[in-house]
Amino acid sequence: MYGNAYVENNGQQHNSLTANEDPIQLAAFEARIAAGDKIEPHDWMPTEYRKQLVRMIEQHAHSEIIGALPEGTWITRAPGFRRKLALMAKVQDEVGHGQLLYSAAETLGKSREDMTNDLISGKSKYSNVFNYPALTWADSAVIAWLIDAGAIVNQLANSKGSYGPYCRALDRICAEESFHLKYGHDNVVFLATGTATQRAMVQDALNRWWEPIMHFFGPSDKMSVHTETLMRWKVKMATNDDMRQTFLDMYVPKIWDLGLTLPDTELKKNPETNKWEFTEPNWEVFKQVINGNGPCNKERLAVRRMAEEKGRWVRRALLSEKAEYVAPLA
Amino acid sequence: MEFTDKHVMGLKDLLYRMADDLLILGHRNSEWTGLGPILEEDIAFSSMAQDKIGQSLALFEILHELGESEPDTVAFTRNDNQFHSCQLVEYPIGEYDFSLVRHFFFDHADALRFEMLTDTVVEPLQMVARKFKGEIKYHTMHADIWLKQLGSSSEEAKLRMQHAINEVFPLALGIFEPSDYEAELIESGIFAGEAELQSRWLDKITHLLTSYGYTIPVLSDTVSAYGGRKGKHTPFLQPLLDEMTEVFRIDPAAEW
């Protein structure tokens, strides 16, 4: 699962993105992308293209790894064999996505170790949504359904992007995410149609997660020259607003169908514009959370740091000159 | 031969031991999800945990056919003194060396147990033993690779692993705590017995650990950690169960 990448835009203009590039190579590169070609690791690419992709794939990988934490805490508490097995497999998939994406990012020249270090030092970002706590079992159900649904909207768009290794990783990830979505939906259905306690539990979770979900796709894009360039390069495939609309279109009716409500009285689809209208989520909160002040930022990074620290001796041993590589027998 | 009540009780006891071991160790292994020393190991421990929980479920289903309650009820409503798992599986995951060595000792014992059960006279058990054998092969392969690799790496890793072997060995012997029905299990052809299993296991792990450069504590100087099979557990089990059943207990009659 994953939220939208936070594409940095420091007010740079088009010419600063490509100022130092060879115009002939740049034109050929853009022509390939326009023709629908995929760019591969050894192909020529603009410095800024590489930089944005590393940032985006790395953020995506970190999101998978950090995202395993709030859901992972419910593996040991899942009620019954069926849910326990399914949640274990789901969270395992997320860690596997992290592994796949770190490999994709490595093709652009940044090592997994450097990415991990940037994550635990706080230099690299990950999806904001994982800085909120999963307080109850119903939170884990809402995450598996709706956060994964949001991720699919985002990832399906990005899988049509221009960088070959990332697109291939996303194709595989989306196939697995579609199972997560089914698992999450099934889980929410059982709670929403269960006992009074179960219904209250899932409604409460939904109320708490609605704002983070609305934040999930990021604020409206400022349609700058910068954004246009990234869209022309097929690094960014859809605007944040478009993805949010797609998500609302697909999932709000399903939520309402289950007899659940959403904590936004303004939420409705305008039949004239065919667009969803809603109360603008508080973007100041969003910014605060990105900058490290969300309810769980410190805890998430502390857990990751602890895991890195505890595992250091193992990684050091594997790199030892004396270590004898043991070929797997299977 | 015709089964007496004692044979059936012996069979149930055997099934509970195996099912409880797998449930608790599967639960513990799943705690590595998101926290492994490298991502690949998170994923490996999660796979093994899923196999173990799945195997546990299959054994609880056999118990259900023998008249015990539904698997979810049995697994999610008992207290620690009703669990027949050995104490080895309930210890917290600790450091990676502890988890790896526990995995090595337990999985070799379980692989041999399933091997022995492939010709049990109890047909449903014979079927699952055959199925599990194919799964656990990969668990022992994983354990062997790691013990071998770490045994030939840094001094720190070798020391840690040897220390963990010394620490876990007495706990691992608790796997083979005799049941009250050993004679019945053996005479009826249900299971060749814990003593036989322990002897096969010792041969196997002695050979492997020696070849990897480790030493094994002397059996006669070691006190086996018995008690688990009779419901006597360390203080680690009840908190694990409290956590595992936290949601289920909100309403055990609800469908989750």
Interface residues (C-beta under 8 A of the other chain):
Chain A: I65 A68 L69 G72 W74 I75 T76 R77 A78 P79 G80 F81 R83 K84 L85 M88 A89 V91 Q92 V95 G96 G98 Q99 Y102 W137 F190 G194 T195 T197 Q198 V303 M306 A307 K310 G311 R312 W313 V314 R315 R316 A317 L318 S320 K322 A323 E324 Y325 V326 P328 L329 A330
Chain B: H27 S30 E31 T33 G34 L35 G36 P37 I38 L39 E40 E41 D42 I43 S46 S47 A49 Q50 I53 G54 S56 L57 F60 P71 D72 A75 F76 E95 Y96 Y138 M141 I145 K148 Q149 L150 S152 S153 S154 E156 A157 R160 L240 E243 M244 E246 V247 F248 I250 D251 A254 E255 W256
